[in-house]
Amino acid sequence: MSSAARSLSEPQVLAHTKRRLFPDDGAAHSYVVADTQFSQNEWLPGQPIEPEIRDRLAPFNHVEIGGGFPDLVGVRDLESELVAVERVGDEPPLIAIEAKGETSSGVDTELGIVQAYDRLHEANAAYFAAPIDTVSETDRTLARELNVGVLGVDATGEVEVLETARVVGNRTSTEATALRFQAGTQGVADASFGLNHPKNYLGYPLAHYADGDTATLLSEYEVVGAVTDARRGAAFLGLIEDGPRVELTSLGQEVVRFAKARCGSVESALAEFEEWFRSRKRFVDLAPQWGQLARRVVFEYPATELLVTELQHMHEDGIPEPSLVDVVEYLHELHPTFTVELFVRGDDDVRSRVLTGDGELRRAPLEDGSVYHSPTVFQLKAMLYHTGILTERGKEPSRLEPTEDVWALREPV
């Protein structure tokens, strides 16, 4: 076996593969996680995982795809060099990667290819990655037969496409849906709701539709001063398609219809927003009709229905006022990937503290407010409060006491 093969451990192979398939180029609709086993200090006894490798592989999560847990799984549009079929359907493909590196017993390439093939039961594309000198012609033939792509990594970290993957049209699992959530415009991974009142987001499609400059109208009517945050939040809530040119979605158009039906014009509706400036009263009590509209909009956000459904189940199970820690532990039993992605920050040190190598939760770190995503525990929770869904507002992570932060339904059934 060559020195090139001996020099590459599995974490190193995976880190180079991630850089090749998921470059840090700011591409839209792209998100990837490495399995939690790579978040540990050691890969094998006496074989540490270098900090720079862990940093490159972060964030970590334990995602079940095709009856197993891929080493790397994510969502991204792939270049033609990597795939035999560029796309199936309208969404970017869900990609699963299995990697193998040098061990005392060599590199089990056949096992890696078979594991990658198993992921195709739910993933759209699967790859096997290994030190390039360990991949034989027999391995490549097997991978072609199984529609698995093969990536060879050399000692310098260069990745060569030995076999392209064939994209298939599988429907992905609930766990994979969590990664699509993070990869989309409504994910909480790389951006956030910058504001914590739903009126700020309702006002954006109205100002966009009205005659005049959107930012100027939002300021003149005292809807919101933080226009960029309002625009980003309106996109998160599915009210607009945010790009070089802002377009109203069907939900955003419905907000405009409501405003015109109730107030006669969007300008008159915006004028009504002035009355609510700096009010701390619950929005659904302050402006009941607008509050109910905001409730409908917030319920369209992908995380809301899951949260409300499981909080109802907790109420039925005799937990009417669960703490944030209670909620995270309960949800993780049922929706582990979604729970981690929704609540836990993606930083290497945070995920390493919160999750074991097998993807189980550690309770003690969950009692530290700094491990949580602000857009979930602060802004989203505040909006759920203002729309009458939850009993309490959200708090910034720096002010959060997770064991005392109550997530209770205002109107359980």
N, C-alpha and C positions, 0 to 999 in steps of 0.2 A: 504494500500500500504506500502511496507517495507521501512525502512530507506535507504537501498541500492538504491532503485529506486529514492527516493527523493533526493539523493545526487548527481545525475548525470544530468547535463544539456545537451542539444543537442550538443553544441560544445565539451563538454567533451566526450560524447559518440563517436562523430565523430573522435576526436583525438586518442582515444584508438583503434578505428576501423582502422584508417589509419596505426597505428603502426603494427597492426596484418596483414593487407593485403599488405601493402607497407613498409616493414621494411627497414631501412636505411642500407642495406647490400651491396651496390654497384652492384646490379644485372644489367646485360645488358638489354637494351630495356625496361626500366621501367621509367615511369614518371606519376605524379599525381598532380592534383590541387584541392583545395577546393573552393567552391563557394565564391564569394566576400562578401556575407552577413556575413561571419565569420571573415572578416578582420576588422570589426568595433570594437570600444572600448566596446560597450554594445551589448548583445544579445537580451535581453528584457529590458524595462525601469527599471533602478535600478539594473540590473544584468550584471555586467561587464564580459567581456571575459578575463580571465587571460592572461597576456603576454606570458607565457610559452605555453598556449594552442594555441594562434595565431601563435607562432613560429613553433609549431609542425605541424600546418595545412598548413602553407605557402608552396609553392606559391599559390596565389589566381587568379582565372579567372571565368568568367561568361559564362559557356559552355552549349549550348542548345543541349540536347540529348532526342530524343523521345518526343518532344513537351513540354519539361520542362527543368529545370535547376537542375541537381543532386547536392546533397550536396558535394559529392566527386566523381571525375571521373578520371580514369587513365588507363594506359596500363601496363600490367605485366603478366608474366607466373605465374599461381597459383599452389600451392601444391595440391596434390590429396585430402587431407582432406577437402578442400574448395569447390571442384567442382565435379559434377557427371560425367562430360565428360571433359577430360583434355585439349583438344584442338580441334578447328575447323579451318582448314586451316593452313597456314604456319606462320602466325603472332600471337604474343601474343594477348589475348583477350582484348577488350575494356570493362572496368568494371565501372559500375555506382552504387553508394551507396546512399541510403536515410537513414537518421538517425532521431530518435525522442528521446527527453529527457523530463524530468519532467517539467510540467508547472502547473499553478494554476488549470487548468481543467483536469489534468492527462496526460496520454500518449496515443495519438491516433495511436495505432499500426496498425489498419486496413488501415487507410489512408496511412501510410508509406509503407505498403506492396503493395498497389495499385499503389502508385507513383513509386515504384521500378519496378513494372511490366510494367508500361508505358514506362520506359526507354528501355525495351527490344525491342522496335520497331527499335532501332538503336544500342544499346549496345549489346555486346556478352554475358555478364553476369551481373546480378543485385542482389544486396543485400539490406536487410533491417536490420538496427542495432538499438537496444534499450536496456535500462536497463533490465537485464535478468529476474527480477521478474515480469516485466510487460507483458512478452510474454506468451500468453496462448496456450493451445493445439489447440484451434480453429484457432488462428493466424498461427500456424505452418502448419495446414492442408490447410489453404488458400494459404500460400506461396508455399507449395508443388504443389498444383494444378496449380499455376501460374508460376512455374519454378523459383521462387525467393529464394535466399539463405537467411537465418536468422542468425544473430549474436547477442548473448546475452552478455552484458557487465556488470560485477559486480562492486561493490563499490571500489575494489582495482585496477580496470582497466584491469583485465583479460577478455579475449574475448573467448567465447565458441561458437563453430559452432553448432547451433541447427538444421539447415537445410542446406544442400549443395545446391549450385546453379547449374543449368544446363546450360552449354555453348551452345549458339545457333549461327547460321551462318549468322547473319545479316550483310549487307553491311553498313558501318558507314557513317555518314554525313560528309560534308566538314569541319564542326567545329571539329568533332572528328578526322579528318585527321591531324589537327594541333597538337593534342596531340601525335599522332603516329609519327609525324615529330620530336617532342621534345624527344620522347622515343628512336628514332633511332640514328644511328651513325652520322646523319647529323644535329641533333638538336643543338641549341645554348645555352641550359640551363646550362649545367655543364662543358662545355669545349668551346673552341673557335678556330677560325682561328687565329693562332699566327702570321701569316705573311700576308702582304697585296699586294703581287705581284703574279700573276698566274704562272709565270715561275717557282717559287719555288715549286709549286705543280706538274707542268708538269714534272719537272726534277726527281721527286721521282720514278715514275714507270720506267723511263729510267734507273736510277741507280740501281734499284732493278733487272731489267732484265739483265743488263750488267754483265759480268764476274767480280767478285771482291766484296768486302764489300761495301754495299750501302752507309753507312756513309762516308767511305773513299773516294769513288768516288764523292759524292756530294761536299766534301771539296776540293779534288784535282782539280776538274773542276770549282771550285768557283761558283757552282750553288747556294748553301745556306749553312750557317754554323749551323743554328738552325735545326738540323736533326729531332728532336722529333716533332717540330712544323710542319715541312714539311710533316712528316708521318701522323700526325693527320689531317692536312688540306687535304692531298690526300685522306684520308678516308672520310672526310666530303664531298668532291666533287665527291665521288663515283668512284675514280680511283683505289683504292685498298680495299680489305677486310682485316681489321687490327685485328689481333689476335695473338696467340702464334706464328703462322706462317703467314707471309704476302702473300696474293695472289692477283694477278692482276684481276680486274673485266673486263668485256667486254669493258668498256670505257677505262680502263687503257691499255688494249691490243691494242685498236685502236690508242692510243697515240704512242705506240711502233711501230705499222705498219706505221704510218705517218712519224716517225723519220727515219725508215729504208728506206722508199720510197724516202724521200727527201734527206737524207744524206748518205745513203748506210749502215750505222750501227748506233747503239745507242751511241757508243763511239764518233763517228764523230758528232752526234747531241749534245752530252754533251759538246764537245769542242766548238760548236757554242754558247752555253750558256755563256761561258767565256766572250764573246764580250759584253754581256749585263750587266756585273757585275756593280752594283751601278748606273746604268743608271736610271734617273728619267723621261725619255721620255715615253709617252704613248706607251704601249707595242704593240698595234695593228698598230701604226705608225712606231715604231722601227723595228719590225720584222713582217710584215703583214701576212705572211702565218701562223706563229706560233700564232700570235694574233688571227687569225680567228679560229684556233684549240682551243685556250683557250676560245674563245667566245662560241664555241659549248659546251665545258666542263662546263663552268659556267652556261650556259642555262639549263643544265641537273639538276642543283641544284634546289630542290623543290621550294625555295622562289623566284627564278629569274623570272620564267614565270608569277607568280602572280604579282610581282612588275611591270614588263614591261607592262603587260596587263592593269593594273589600271593606270599607268602613262600615257599610250596612251589615256585612257578614260579621264583623267584629262586634257590632251592637247586638246582633242576634246570638253571638257566642258569649254574651255577658261582659263585654268590654265596651261600655258606652262612651268612655272618655279616655281613649288610648293616648299615651304619650308618643312623641315622634319616634322614640326608640322602639316602642311597642309596634307601631305601624310598620317600620322598616323590617323588623324581625318577622312579623306576620306576613307581609307582602313577599319577603324573600323566600319563604317556604313555597309560595305558589307561583311567583313570577320572578325568579332570581335575577335574570339578566336585566329585565326592565327596572327592577327595584334599584339595582346598583347604578345603572345609567341615569336614572331619574334623580336619585338622592345623593349619591356619593361623588365628590369631586374626582376628576380623572388623574390627578397628580400621582406620580409614582409612589411617593412616600405615603400618601393618603390611602390609596388602594392597598398598598402592602400592609398597612396597619389594620385596615378594616377587614381584609379577606385573607383567609389561610391559603396555602398552596392548592388546596382542594376546592376553593371557592366558597368555603363556609364563612359566616359572619363571626367576628369577634365582638362581643357586646361592649367591652370597656371603651374602645375607640369611638363607638357610636354615641357615647355620652359626652363627647367633645364636639361642641357646635361647629368648630372650624373644619370638620370633615365633610360638611354638607354643601351641596350646590345652592348658592343664594337664589337663583331664579326659581327654585322649587320651594324652599322653606321660607323664603321671604316674599317674593313678588307673586308667585302663583298662589300661595296660601292666602295672601292679602286679597287677591281677586276672588278667591273662593269665599272669603268672608264677606266682601262687599256685595257679592251676588246672592248671598243668603244660603250658601251651601254649608259652610263651616261656622262654628261658634266663635272662633278666635282668629285674630289677625296673624300674619306672619312676622317673623323677626329676622333681622340680619344675623348671619352666623356669628358675628362677634358679640352679639347680645343674647345668643340662644342658649337656653338650658334644656337640652333635648329630653331629659327625663321629666321635665315639668311642662314642656310645650305640648298642649292638648290639640289633637286632631279629631274633633267630634262633629258629627252631622248635626246641623241645626234642626233638621226635620227628619229624623229617622222614620222608617215605615215598618 
